């Protein structure tokens, strides 16, 4: 007889792997946004996942594609959480540098405006 594959709830695994801050947020992510497990859309947080499953989900503006390597026993520190999965996500797109981003958090100063205006074509061209 074959031994059953160890599994863990999807919301609990997302929380232990530190993709979300709480299990409640993990459950909302699964219910509202949906998570794909091996290409199939899952809408229930209680869905069981195991090693070698591939998850696809959105966190913020980023699409995460991860392969589960291990099931955690606790929500440990971030270095421990990174050992639970292999990141298969495409690289993040480059940042949009078309508009100034003030360093101080306030209005852009004269130097910031000049730096970003140099990269834009003139309106009369």
C-alpha positions as CSV (number, residue, x, y, z in Angstrom):
1,X,0.0,0.0,0.0
2,X,1.3,3.5,-0.8
3,X,1.7,6.1,1.8
4,X,-0.5,9.1,1.5
5,X,1.2,12.3,0.4
6,X,1.5,14.9,3.2
7,X,-0.6,18.0,2.5
8,X,-1.3,21.3,4.1
9,X,-4.1,23.9,3.7
10,X,-3.4,26.4,0.9
11,X,-4.1,29.4,3.1
12,X,-1.9,28.1,5.9
13,X,1.0,27.4,3.4
14,X,0.8,30.9,1.9
15,X,1.0,32.3,5.4
16,X,3.9,30.1,6.5
17,X,5.8,30.9,3.4
18,X,5.4,34.6,4.2
19,X,3.5,35.7,1.1
20,X,0.8,37.3,3.3
21,X,0.9,38.7,6.8
22,X,-2.0,36.7,8.3
23,X,-4.1,33.6,7.6
24,X,-7.1,35.8,7.1
25,X,-5.4,37.7,4.3
26,X,-4.3,34.4,2.8
27,X,-7.9,33.2,2.8
28,X,-9.1,36.4,1.2
29,X,-6.4,36.1,-1.5
30,X,-7.5,32.6,-2.3
31,X,-11.3,33.4,-2.2
32,X,-11.3,36.7,-4.0
33,X,-8.3,36.8,-6.3
34,X,-8.0,33.1,-6.8
35,X,-4.9,31.0,-6.8
36,X,-4.0,28.5,-9.5
37,X,-2.7,25.1,-8.3
38,X,-1.1,23.2,-11.2
39,X,-3.0,25.3,-13.6
40,X,-6.5,24.8,-12.0
41,X,-8.2,27.8,-10.4
42,X,-8.9,27.2,-6.7
43,X,-11.3,29.4,-4.7
44,X,-11.3,27.5,-1.4
45,X,-8.7,28.3,1.3
46,X,-9.0,24.7,2.6
47,X,-7.7,23.1,-0.6
48,X,-4.8,20.8,0.3
49,X,-1.4,21.3,-1.4
50,X,1.8,19.3,-1.2
51,X,5.3,19.2,-2.4
52,X,5.9,19.7,-6.1
53,X,2.6,21.6,-6.6
54,X,3.0,24.8,-8.7
55,X,1.1,27.9,-7.4
56,X,0.3,31.0,-9.4
57,X,-1.2,34.0,-7.7
58,X,-1.0,37.8,-7.6
59,X,0.5,39.7,-4.7
60,X,0.1,43.4,-5.2
61,X,1.0,44.1,-8.8
62,X,3.4,41.2,-9.1
63,X,2.5,37.7,-10.4
64,X,4.1,35.0,-8.3
65,X,4.8,31.5,-9.7
66,X,6.2,29.2,-7.1
67,X,6.9,25.5,-6.8
68,X,6.3,24.0,-3.3
69,X,9.5,22.2,-2.1
70,X,8.4,21.5,1.5
71,X,5.5,22.0,3.9
72,X,6.3,24.1,6.9
73,X,5.6,23.1,10.5
74,X,5.5,26.7,11.7
75,X,5.7,30.3,10.5
76,X,9.4,30.9,11.1
77,X,11.8,33.7,10.0
78,X,12.0,34.8,6.4
79,X,15.2,32.7,5.6
80,X,13.4,29.6,6.8
81,X,10.3,30.5,4.8
82,X,12.3,30.8,1.6
83,X,13.3,27.2,1.8
84,X,9.7,26.1,1.4
85,X,9.5,27.1,-2.2
86,X,11.3,27.7,-5.5
87,X,10.5,31.0,-7.2
88,X,9.6,30.5,-10.9
89,X,8.3,34.0,-11.4
90,X,9.3,36.0,-14.4
91,X,11.6,38.9,-13.6
92,X,10.0,42.2,-12.5
93,X,9.6,44.8,-15.3
94,X,11.9,47.8,-15.1
95,X,10.7,50.7,-13.1
96,X,8.9,53.5,-15.0
97,X,11.3,56.4,-14.9
98,X,9.1,58.7,-17.0
99,X,8.0,60.8,-14.0
100,X,10.0,62.1,-11.1
101,X,10.0,60.3,-7.8
102,X,11.0,62.7,-5.1
103,X,13.6,61.4,-2.7
104,X,12.4,63.4,0.3
105,X,8.8,62.3,-0.2
106,X,7.6,65.9,-1.0
107,X,7.7,67.9,-4.1
108,X,10.5,67.4,-6.6
109,X,13.2,70.1,-6.4
110,X,14.8,71.9,-9.3
111,X,17.5,69.2,-9.8
112,X,14.9,66.4,-9.9
113,X,12.8,68.3,-12.5
114,X,15.8,68.8,-14.7
115,X,16.9,65.2,-14.4
116,X,13.6,63.8,-15.5
117,X,12.9,66.5,-18.2
118,X,16.1,65.6,-19.9
119,X,14.8,62.1,-20.8
120,X,11.5,63.3,-22.3
121,X,11.3,64.5,-25.9
122,X,10.4,68.2,-26.4
123,X,6.7,68.9,-27.1
124,X,7.5,70.9,-30.2
125,X,9.5,68.0,-31.9
